[in-house]
Amino acid sequence: MKTLLILALFCIIPTATFAGPAHLADFLKKYPKWKKAKVLKNLKSCFICHIPKQDEHNPYGQAYFNTGWRDGEYSFEDIEDLDSDKDGYTNIQELKALTLPGDAKSHPVEKKFVY
């Protein structure tokens, strides 16, 4: 019984441990410009979906896990048109500007034209 319990833990723990990096890899495949984004201090700590230094999802991460499920897997496309952090910019606008779509303080800088 003890051996079975230990074996079960070894099967469960790696799945939970590697879920984040798998989603990050999918994100970077979909949005390759983010591989060099300065806003991420450490790509292993995914601030795109998680609140820094906390074990919870930010609004973008919540939208991804609550809305992004399609055809047996998660899809970033399904949440691109949402404004997860309610800052007036869609997730895709923020992603293209390399700003965090889950942090209302991080949003694209509007360029002002001088005539």
Phi, psi and omega in degrees: 000316180298318179296320179296320178295316179296318178297319179297319179296320179293334178279326184277314186301313179299325179297314180292321183293320186264004180296315180300306179301328178294318178292322177297318178298318177296319178299312182292332176290320180287321183235076187297336178300335183288346179300331181249013184295129180289337183293336178268116180285327183209112183298341177287336174257100190276094180284353177294319183249344186241151175282126181306135177064017175227154181260057178211160181277145171279179182303324178292315178298321177297316179297319180299313183279337180265329187244334189280008182278120180212135176051042176080009176208167180278149182227124176287331181301326183293344181242007181297323183274358177279158171247080189302319184264007174056042179255007178094001180237137177290161179302318182291325176298318180291319180296319178294329179273001182059039172247159186279117181286356179251007182231111184298338179279345180253109180210163181302144176272124179281131179280132177259129181266134178255129180260000000 
